[in-house]
Each structure stands twice: as structure tokens, then as C-alpha cells.
Amino acid sequence: MTEASYGANLRKRLYRSRFQGFFFSLVAIAVLVMFFVKVISPWMVTIFIGYLLGTIFMNNITYQDIKVGSPWPKINAALSVVCYILAIGLMIYGFINGELSFI
């Protein structure tokens, strides 16, 4: 791979990462707006925000690897896993306590 094509590939990855981070941030804002207009429950807001944060941290792994290097991708990966576990744990807890249902 030539230096020019490698640079173009890195730029493409950075722009994709930034766009995805921006998109998931907009989705998080939309979830909060839906909560304030009473469309979804507080449980769903917390689960969605946990999942979206996990996705944003996962997306930052690529961005941090290109811009800064180690150890930030590992930190982002750990935070992503923590947010995903939080979202799954909240779903399980909500279903067990009857706060959430499929219907």
C-alpha cells in the first residue's frame, strides 16, 4: 500500500468514525426528547443511552488508534464493554422486576 492510499484510507476511517459518533449522539438526543414528551419510559431511556454510549466508545477505538495510539483504544474498548454490560443488566433487571415487558 502506498503512502498516499494509506493516508486516504486513514482519512476515510476517520470521517466514517466521526460521522457514526455524530449520528449516535443525535440518536441519544432524540431518545432524551422522546422521554421528555413521554413517549418512552425512563427504563428504556437508560437502556438506550447505555447501549449508545457503548457504541460510541466502540467507534472511538478506531479514531483513537489512528490519532493517539495506545492505551486509549484499550480504555475505549473497556468502557464500551462496561456500557454494553450495563445496558444488558438493566434489561434483565427491568424484566425481572416487571418494569419492562414485551407487550
Order of alpha helices (4+ residues) and beta strands (2+ residues): alpha-alpha-alpha
